[in-house]
Amino acid sequence: MNRQTVLKFLNVFLLLDFLCLVATVLLNETLPRNVFYRVHPIFGSVLIILVVLHLILNWNWVRSSYIKKGKK
């Protein structure tokens, strides 16, 4: 699989995981405590891993946009 195809899947998973994380926060009062305390940290950890992968796959763009070489 090429990088663009991986990014397409990764972006979808990032969105879904983010929405699940937000849903657990919004449903905090209605979810049973044991479910919340199990599910919310898992979604948070997965989000961090996916964000790191996203940054790795887009590192050339990040470097060219934000880490510019000094002017000579």
N, C-alpha and C positions, 0 to 999 in steps of 0.2 A: 504494500500500500504506500502511496506517496504521501508527502507531508500535508497536502491540501485535503486529501480524503480523511486522514486522521483528524485534522482540525475540524472538519465538518461534524464528525461524530463527537469529538471532544466538546465542541461548543454546545451541542444538544444535551450532552450529559451534564455540562456545567449549568445550563439553564434549569434542567430538571432537578438537579441536586440543590441548587439555590432556592427553587420554589418549594421543595420539600423542607428545607431548613426554615424558610420563612413560615411555612404552614405549621410547623411544630411550635414556633414561637407564638403565632396567632391563636393556635388551639391549645396553648399551654394550660389554660384553666379547665378545658373540657377533657383533655387527655388524662388518663390515669398517670400518676406520678412515675411509676416504674417504667411505663412505656416512654414517657418523655425523657427520663434520665438515661434510657438505653439508646433511643433513636437519635436524639438531638446531637450528642457528641459524635456519633457515627457519621451523620450527614456533614457535620462541621469538619471532621478529619478528611472525609472524601473530598470536600470542597477545597481544602488546602492542597491536597495532592493534585487535583485537577487544575487548579490555578498554577501550580508550579510546572506541570506538564505543558500548560498553555503558554507560559512564559518561555519555556525551553524551546518549544516549536516556533515561537514568534521572536526569538532572541535577535535575529538579524534586523527586524523592523524596530525593536526596542532600542537596540544599539544605534541604529542610524537616526532614529527620531529623538532620543533623549540623551545619549552619550556621544556627544559630538567632540571631535578632536579640536584642540585649541587652534586658533587662527595663527598663521605665520606671517 
